[in-house]
């Protein structure tokens, strides 16, 4: 199942999004072991999938996550109890190819019910996204052949343009995340058939909310002075594809990769040529390099949250995406 078809854009205030279903309480350790209250136990591998499970399951499920709040999901390591939980829980929801430790646990423990978001979200290769390389090519004549060779070698090492690597960050396009709701409802209905209608209804409400969020992004980013988004790492490719924005990542898909001097020089060229006024830092990535580059170029900084982990328990997926939209509109000069 691919992403939901996009509805015609219409003006919907972002703050009107609401009415999301309350979720059951989750065990703190992500073990998949819940109180014996009759609820279905769901184990999600990281926050965006946890959010889907909570919204679709409502108070009929108990959802836990293998990635603690505020932790970097790319490098998560699982405890023995978490690995056991993969087979002990009723449903596991994960993204294959994103978290190696989770892939190993799923392969080893063979959960009874499994939903793999990678089969649903229509993932694309990292090289298929708008990226800094397009701009770097435009300005190649501004540099010497020696510098161009240096950039080619070091950018390849950054991993920012690897056609063999799928970009996992599909959830930053609300419609791609919406594609996961139906299969989660189906899996829960198979486990708990007495409540199948409730899961289907909850999934429908979630899809409607995500569609409204998508429309808010479409409308909010339709008329902007700039369309180039400079980010700490290339987590926002799907957002760029959905809303006609061009992502320029200081690092590639790996948030821990250090950008090379050649990469930073190329980004500086893009900032000057495109009139970029804002470099976006992230919640889980040290902002020092981005802040230093912004200061050197005389531009500002703002935060874009890639939503790989929930860093504020008071702000769920929808609320953080609203914050991201506001930050983008301010930085891109949108009407």
N, C-alpha and C positions, 0 to 999 in steps of 0.2 A: 504494500500500500504506500503510495507516495504522498506528498504534501497535499493538504486540502486545497481545492481550487480557490483562487482569490476572488472575493466579492468585489463588486464595483466600489471604488473609494467613495466614502461619504464622510462628512465632518461629524466626528464623535468625540466629545471631550474625554481626554484620558482619565480624568478623575471620576468619570461616570462608570468606569469598570468596577464591578463589585459583585456582591452576592455569591462569592465563591464558597463552596461547601466546606464546612469545618472538618478537619481530619482527626483521626484517633491519635492518642498519645504514642510516642515512639520510645523504645528503649534507648537509653543514653549511649550504650556501648556498640550499637549497630550489630549485635549478635544475631538478630532475628528472633530472639526469645522474648515473648511478650507475656503479660499476665493472662491467666486462664479465664478470660471473660467471654469466650465464644467468638471473638472477632477473628477475621482472616489476617494472618501474618504476612506482611510484604516486606521484602528486603530490596532496597534500591542501592545502586552502586555509588551515586553521587546526587547532588542537590536537585538539578532540574528534573530528573526522573523521580526523585522523592516527591517533588511537587505534584507531578502528574498523578502518582499513586494516591497521594492524599486527597486530591480533588475528585478523582474518580471513585475512590473507595469511601470517602466521607467517614462517618462514625462507625461504619461497618468493618473497618480495617484498622490494623495497627501497623504503622510504617516506621521502619528504621533505615538508617543509611550506613553504608560501609565507609563513607568519607565524613569525618567529624566536621562540624561547622567551623569555617575559617581555615580548614586545611586545604592544601593543594592536591587536587584529585589525581593529577598526572603521576605522582610519585607515591601514592598510598600503599602502605604495607598492611597486611591483614594479620590479626592475632589468631591463635588457634580457635578461639571461640567464634570469631567471625567466619572463619573457614567452615567450621561445623554448621554455623547458621545457614550457609548456602544450601545445604541439603535438608536442614531441619525446618526451614520456613515454608509457607504455603506457596509463595510466588516470589521469584527473583526477577527484577527489572534492571537491565544493565545495557551498556554500549560496548559491544565487542571491539577490540582493537584500540581501546582508549586507555584502559588501566590493566597493565600486565598481570598484576597480582589477582585481580578479579577474574580475568580470563582463565588463569591457572586454577583458581578455586572452582569456577563453574565447570571446567573440563574434568576436574578430579571428583567433584561431589555430585554431579548430575542431578540438579534440582528437579523436582517433579513437574513444576510449572515454570516456564521461563519465557520472558519477552525480551528480545534483543532489539533495541532501538535502531541499530545499524541496518536492520532489514526493512525499516519503515521510513526513515528520514531522508532518503535519496541523497546520500553523502556524495560530495564531489572531491576531486583531487585538489590539493593545496595550490597547485599551479593553475587551476581553472579560475581562481579568484582574481579580481583586480588587485594588483600589488605594486610595490615600488618599482619593479623592474620596467614596467611600461613607461614610467616617467623617467627612469634612469636612461632608457634608450633614447628618449626625446632629447635629453641633454648631453648625450655622449660626446658631441663635438665640443663641449666645454672643457673636456678633460683630455689629458694626454693618453697615448696608447698604453703607456705603462700603468697609469691609474686604472684604465679600463680593464686590463688584465688582472690587476690586484682585486678589483671589485668582483670580477667573475669568479675568481678562485674563492675569495672569502665569503661571498654571498652564498655560494654553493655549500660551504661549510656551515653557514647559519641554518640551512634547511628551509629557507624562506621560499624556495621555488622548486620543490621536489614533486614532479608529476606522479611519482609512485606512492605518495603519502596522501591518505584521505584526511580531510579536515574534519575533526570530530564535533566542532562547536555548532551543531545544527540548531540547538535550542535558542540561539539568538535571532532566529527567524521564527516568530510565533506560529506561523502556519506549518512549518516543519515539526514543531513540537506538538501541534494539534493532531498530527498524523499518528501520534503514539496513543492518544486517548482511547480510541475505539478498540484496538487490540488489548489494551490493559483491561477495559471493561469486559471484553470477551473472556479473557483469562480468569478474571474474578468470578464471572458468571459460571464458568465451568467448575470452579472450586466451590462456589456457594450459589447453587442454582435458585434457591428460594428468594434471593435478592437480586436476581439478574436484571429485573426492570429498574431497580434503583441504580445499579451501576451504569446501565445504558443511559438513563436520564442524567446522571452526574456527568458522564462523558460528553453528552450533548451540551450541557451548560458550560463545561470547560472549553469545548470547541467554539461556542458562541463568544465566550470571553476573549479567547485568543484571537478570534477573527476581528473582534472590536479593537483589540490592541493593534493588530496588523493594520487596520484601517486608520487608526490614530497615527501610526508611524508613516503610512503612505501620505496622509494629508499633511502631517506636520513637517515632513521633509520634501514636500513637492516643490516648494519655491524657496530656494536657498542661494545665497551669493556664491557659495563654494560647495564642492562635492567631494573633496579629498579629505580623508580622515587619517591623521597620523596617530598611530597607537604604539604602545609598548611592545606588544607582540601580536602576531596575526591571528587573533581570536575572532575577528569580526567580519570574516569573509562572507558568511551567509547573510548577515545583516546588510552588507554592501550589495550583494546580489539581489536581495529582496527590494531594496529601496534606492537603487541606482547611485550608490556611493562607491568611491574608490579608496580602498584600504591601503595604507602605507605602514607596514610594521617595522619597528626598529629591529626586532628579532623575528624569527620564523614562528612555527607552531609551538616550539618549545619555549615556555615562558622563562626558563632559566638560562637560555642562551645569551651570551654577551654579544651585542652588536659590534662589528668590526669598525675601525676608523673609516674605512672606505664606505661602509654602509651609512654611517652617520653623515659623511660628506654628501652622499647622494641624496639623503633625506633633506639635508640643508638646501640643496639645489631645488628639490621639489617644493619645500616650504616657501622659498623666495619666488619661484616661478608661478606657483599657484595662488599666492597670496594667503597662505595658511596663517591663521591667527592663534590657533590652539593646538597643543600637543597633548594627547590624552594618556594619562597614567591609568593604572589599574589597582584594584583593591588588594590583590595577592602578590603583586610584583613590586619590588623596591623601586620607588619613583626617582631615585637620585640621578640616573643617567638621563632620563627624559627631562627632568627639571633643569639639569645642567645644559642640555642641548637647547631647551626653550629659552633659557637666559642668554645663551650665546647668540641666538637668532633674534632675540628681542620679541618673542611671542609668549603667550600665556599658557597655562596648563589647566586641565580639568580632569575629572575622573570618569571613566567608563568602566562599568562593572561587567566582566565577562560571565558572571553568574555560574562559575564553575563550582562555587561553594557558597553557602549562605553565611555571610559575614555579620548580618544583623537579624536576629530572630524576629524583630518587629517588622521587618520588610520582606515580604515574600516575592516570588518571581515577578508578578504583575507590578508590584510597587517599585522594584528595582528597574524594571524595564521602563516605567514611566520616568524615573530619574535619568536613565540613559537618554531617553528621547529629549528631555529638557536640556541635558548637557550638549547633545548634538545640535539642537536648534540654536542654542546660544553660540556655540563655536563655529557653526557654519553660516551664521547670519541669515536664518530662515525667517520668512515673513509670517 
